[in-house]
Amino acid sequence: MPQTLDAIDRRILRVLQNNGRISNVDLANQVGLSPSPCLRRVRLLEESGIIDRYIAVLNPTKVGVGLTVFVRVWFKTQDAAITHQFAETVRKFPEVVECYLTTGECDAIMRVVTADLHAYWRFQSDHLTRIPSVQSVKTDVPMETIKASTGLPLL
């Protein structure tokens, strides 16, 4: 069950989603608290697991992985062993930055990042299609990014 967040907690989380390195003093000023109560609230949000971790969001092009593709995967069968084997294998691939088991047309959807289309082709042929549980894959190459966000909506 989700933890109840008040308006101040939500303001804190909105600011931290945009700037995880903000100082406590600046955060307190932005959310209308003094520094000590602000720090207490942040610590409670961390301890409760609402704040999972702090990360740096990298520019993919500047670190050499400028191509993003979306891959739909179909399994040979849909039993628990196949699903588990697929999940364990995919977790080992750094190119796979997101992977979801799905209902509907395909069994899994992944977001994969590589240097370019040739690097993706190599990843697909050398790794992805060699996973024993994979029957087939279809790759969608986005032409333009309209929106990409790491923040969650805090209504």
Order of alpha helices (4+ residues) and beta strands (2+ residues): alpha-alpha-alpha-beta-alpha-beta-beta-alpha-beta
